[in-house]
Amino acid sequence: MPDLEHALDALAGRVSSLREARTAYPGDLAPILDASLAELDTAAELLAEAREALRKAPKRAGGKKDGAQRELKLLRQVFRAFPVPVIVLDGGGVVRRINPETSRMLGSPDGYLVGRSFPLLVDVSRRAAFRSHLTSVLQTGQPSAFETRLAHQGRAHVVQLALTRLTMPGEPQQMVAAVALPTEVQLPEPGTRRPEQSDGALLLAAARRQDLLAKMAALLLDEEALLRPVALHRATRLLAAEWADWVIADVIRDGVPRRSVVMAPKNHPLGDLVRQVESADPAGSQVVAQVLERGSGVVQEMVDDETLLGFCADGPVLTAMGAGSLLSVPIGRGDGVLTLVRSHDKQPYALADLAVMQEVGLQLGLAVRAQTSFQSRSRAAESLSASVAPRNLPDVPGYEAAAVYHPGSSVGAEFYDVFPVSGGWG
């Protein structure tokens, strides 16, 4: 199909020119946006023409199977060569295919994005509108174009999104093609390294993780952490200040997980959502159950199931939080679960973060157990000390006996008594 290939090459050239114009004239985007929308219509028309050409293509006598394979091959070539981001979704909004331009825009390979829910890439405030547009396109067959905001890998993209229904060979259900045209974020040039992958950034991230471990050890190993049950609150405050928007600690009591600590974002008012998260039953959380069952942590760079942390009155807890990335690790050896949540506009958690948090969870478990053991032994020693000390002092003729005892540490080893001896009192 030489005409189609020529049209694609020309479209790629015009899109490249529009990108250059947007970079050169950032204060005059209105005409560039109008031209971009026109190119978006052209892209949709080219896809429709390619589909129609494939439908009308004569079939060789070699059989229907060979013809279908040739059609699929040509469709893949057209799809991959398209110079704008194109995403193929199923009826539930799950990503089935993406072209290289989509990978370049979002900064993730197709192997990472395929199979995930596309609405989770959409900003929380615009997610419901996206689902409505998707449902309308599937039910009516009428295309829809609207502006939305995609958030991924710590970056946000304002895009014009065009949805159109299509039937794909070999797929039993109707699919939707989404063509995304970024209007505000400049796309990186092909082959450039993402800033978070630079050597300097990687070294700083590694140093930051080591610094966290050092701070955590200092918080958990002082005397007060043994005398009072402050380990959980100290650890979650530190993590909320430096590593997460939300921090939740669930501790095993009487054989079941109980919500112990909830730390909300600094700028989040203490309101209904915080109280709902505090009162939610962690036993109904899939991720808590999974971590306790496996005894190992899990990380989701991009949350693909908003029900993982259970539900509150406003719906899934993660949806209400605006969660983009999640990390959960065991506390100690099955003593509980520590869960960290970051919003869409923050850098997502990675495997290196999971390794560090596993160590934090282990340290926290040891601190909690040490405090519990110390308190238990202190209570036993206090009981023993109280059992050998006289409850009441005897009446000594001519004297008034009284005693006040303040141990120098949490438990004293001193003994006192008033008792009769030959010829008097001792």
Backbone hydrogen bonds, N-H to C=O, Kabsch-Sander energy under -0.5 kcal/mol:
donor,donor_aa,acceptor,acceptor_aa,energy
5,E,1,M,-2.0
6,H,2,P,-2.6
7,A,3,D,-2.3
8,L,4,L,-2.4
9,D,5,E,-2.3
10,A,6,H,-2.3
11,L,7,A,-2.4
12,A,8,L,-2.5
13,G,9,D,-1.9
14,R,10,A,-2.2
15,V,11,L,-2.6
16,S,12,A,-2.1
17,S,13,G,-1.9
18,L,14,R,-2.1
19,R,15,V,-2.0
20,E,16,S,-2.1
21,A,17,S,-2.3
22,R,18,L,-2.4
23,T,19,R,-2.1
24,A,20,E,-2.4
25,Y,21,A,-2.6
28,D,25,Y,-1.6
33,L,29,L,-2.9
34,D,30,A,-2.2
35,A,31,P,-2.3
36,S,32,I,-2.3
37,L,33,L,-2.5
38,A,34,D,-1.8
39,E,35,A,-2.2
40,L,36,S,-2.1
41,D,37,L,-2.0
42,T,38,A,-2.1
43,A,39,E,-2.6
44,A,40,L,-2.2
45,E,41,D,-2.4
46,L,42,T,-2.4
47,L,43,A,-2.2
48,A,44,A,-2.2
49,E,45,E,-2.7
50,A,46,L,-2.6
51,R,47,L,-2.3
52,E,48,A,-2.5
53,A,49,E,-2.8
54,L,50,A,-2.2
55,R,51,R,-2.0
56,K,52,E,-2.1
57,A,53,A,-1.0
63,G,60,R,-1.4
67,G,63,G,-1.5
68,A,64,K,-2.3
69,Q,65,K,-2.1
70,R,66,D,-2.1
71,E,67,G,-2.2
72,L,68,A,-2.4
73,K,69,Q,-2.3
74,L,70,R,-2.4
75,L,71,E,-2.6
76,R,72,L,-2.3
77,Q,73,K,-2.0
78,V,74,L,-2.5
79,F,75,L,-2.5
80,R,76,R,-2.7
81,A,77,Q,-1.9
82,F,78,V,-0.8
82,F,79,F,-0.7
87,I,178,A,-2.9
88,V,97,R,-2.6
89,L,87,I,-0.6
89,L,176,V,-3.2
90,D,94,V,-2.0
93,G,90,D,-2.1
95,V,116,R,-2.9
96,R,88,V,-3.3
97,R,88,V,-1.5
99,N,86,V,-1.5
102,T,99,N,-1.1
103,S,99,N,-1.5
104,R,100,P,-2.2
105,M,101,E,-1.9
106,L,102,T,-2.6
107,G,103,S,-1.8
108,S,103,S,-0.8
112,Y,109,P,-1.3
113,L,109,P,-1.5
114,V,110,D,-2.9
115,G,95,V,-2.8
116,R,113,L,-2.0
118,F,93,G,-2.7
118,F,116,R,-0.6
120,L,117,S,-1.1
121,L,118,F,-2.4
122,V,118,F,-0.6
122,V,119,P,-0.9
123,D,149,R,-3.0
126,R,123,D,-2.0
127,R,123,D,-0.7
127,R,124,V,-1.0
128,A,124,V,-0.5
130,F,126,R,-1.9
131,R,127,R,-2.2
132,S,128,A,-1.9
133,H,129,A,-2.3
134,L,130,F,-2.6
135,T,131,R,-2.5
136,S,132,S,-2.3
137,V,133,H,-2.4
138,L,134,L,-2.1
139,Q,135,T,-2.3
140,T,136,S,-2.8
141,G,136,S,-0.5
141,G,137,V,-1.8
144,S,163,L,-2.2
146,F,161,L,-2.2
148,T,159,V,-2.5
150,L,157,H,-3.1
151,A,121,L,-3.0
152,H,155,R,-2.6
154,G,344,H,-0.5
154,G,346,K,-0.6
155,R,152,H,-2.1
157,H,150,L,-3.2
159,V,148,T,-2.5
159,V,157,H,-0.6
160,Q,181,L,-2.3
161,L,146,F,-3.3
161,L,159,V,-0.6
162,A,160,Q,-0.5
162,A,179,V,-2.5
163,L,144,S,-3.5
164,T,177,A,-1.8
166,L,175,M,-2.5
168,M,166,L,-0.5
171,E,168,M,-2.1
175,M,166,L,-2.7
176,V,89,L,-2.6
177,A,164,T,-2.9
178,A,87,I,-3.5
178,A,176,V,-0.5
179,V,162,A,-2.6
179,V,177,A,-0.5
180,A,85,P,-2.2
180,A,178,A,-0.6
181,L,160,Q,-2.3
183,T,158,V,-3.1
184,E,158,V,-1.0
192,T,189,E,-2.0
197,Q,194,R,-2.2
198,S,195,P,-1.5
202,L,198,S,-2.5
203,L,199,D,-2.3
204,L,200,G,-2.3
205,A,201,A,-2.4
206,A,202,L,-2.3
207,A,203,L,-2.4
208,R,204,L,-2.4
209,R,205,A,-1.9
210,Q,206,A,-2.1
211,D,207,A,-2.3
212,L,208,R,-1.9
213,L,209,R,-1.9
214,A,210,Q,-2.1
215,K,211,D,-2.5
216,M,212,L,-2.7
217,A,213,L,-2.3
218,A,214,A,-2.1
219,L,215,K,-2.0
220,L,216,M,-1.9
221,L,217,A,-1.3
225,A,222,D,-0.5
226,L,222,D,-0.5
226,L,223,E,-1.4
227,L,223,E,-2.0
228,R,224,E,-2.7
230,V,228,R,-2.2
234,R,230,V,-2.6
235,A,231,A,-2.6
236,T,232,L,-2.6
237,R,233,H,-1.9
238,L,234,R,-2.1
239,L,235,A,-2.3
240,A,236,T,-2.4
241,A,237,R,-1.7
242,E,238,L,-1.4
243,W,239,L,-3.2
244,A,239,L,-1.2
245,D,341,V,-2.4
246,W,341,V,-2.0
247,V,263,M,-2.1
248,I,339,T,-2.7
249,A,261,V,-2.6
250,D,248,I,-0.5
250,D,337,V,-2.8
251,V,258,R,-2.7
252,I,335,D,-2.8
253,R,256,V,-2.8
256,V,253,R,-1.7
258,R,251,V,-2.7
260,S,249,A,-2.7
261,V,249,A,-1.7
263,M,247,V,-3.1
264,A,262,V,-0.5
268,H,265,P,-1.8
271,G,269,P,-1.6
275,R,271,G,-2.0
276,Q,272,D,-2.7
277,V,273,L,-2.5
278,E,274,V,-2.3
279,S,275,R,-2.0
280,A,276,Q,-1.1
284,G,281,D,-1.8
285,S,282,P,-1.7
286,Q,284,G,-0.5
286,Q,308,L,-0.6
287,V,308,L,-2.0
289,A,285,S,-2.1
290,Q,286,Q,-2.5
291,V,287,V,-2.3
292,L,288,V,-2.3
293,E,289,A,-2.3
294,R,290,Q,-2.5
295,G,291,V,-2.3
298,V,328,S,-2.5
300,Q,326,L,-3.1
301,E,299,V,-0.5
303,V,324,G,-1.9
308,L,305,D,-1.5
310,G,307,T,-1.9
312,C,315,G,-3.1
315,G,312,C,-1.8
317,V,310,G,-2.4
318,L,306,E,-0.9
320,A,316,P,-2.1
321,M,317,V,-1.8
322,G,318,L,-0.9
322,G,319,T,-0.8
323,A,318,L,-2.5
324,G,342,R,-3.4
325,S,342,R,-2.0
326,L,300,Q,-2.1
327,L,340,L,-2.4
328,S,298,V,-2.6
329,V,338,L,-2.5
331,I,336,G,-2.6
332,G,330,P,-0.7
332,G,361,G,-2.1
334,G,332,G,-0.8
335,D,331,I,-2.2
336,G,331,I,-0.6
337,V,250,D,-2.7
338,L,329,V,-3.1
339,T,248,I,-2.9
339,T,337,V,-0.5
340,L,327,L,-3.4
341,V,246,W,-2.3
342,R,325,S,-2.5
344,H,322,G,-1.0
346,K,343,S,-1.5
354,L,350,A,-1.7
355,A,351,L,-2.1
356,V,352,A,-1.7
357,M,353,D,-2.6
358,Q,354,L,-2.2
359,E,355,A,-1.4
360,V,356,V,-2.2
361,G,357,M,-2.9
362,L,358,Q,-1.9
363,Q,359,E,-2.6
364,L,360,V,-2.8
365,G,361,G,-2.2
366,L,362,L,-2.2
367,A,363,Q,-2.4
368,V,364,L,-2.5
369,R,365,G,-2.4
370,A,366,L,-2.6
371,Q,367,A,-2.4
372,T,368,V,-2.4
373,S,369,R,-2.9
374,F,370,A,-2.8
375,Q,371,Q,-2.6
376,S,372,T,-2.2
377,R,373,S,-2.6
378,S,374,F,-2.6
379,R,375,Q,-2.5
380,A,376,S,-2.0
381,A,377,R,-2.7
382,E,378,S,-2.8
383,S,379,R,-2.3
384,L,380,A,-2.4
385,S,381,A,-3.0
386,A,382,E,-2.6
387,S,383,S,-1.8
388,V,384,L,-1.4
389,A,385,S,-1.5
396,V,394,P,-0.6
399,Y,396,V,-2.7
401,A,399,Y,-0.5
421,V,424,G,-2.8
424,G,421,V,-2.4
426,G,419,F,-3.8
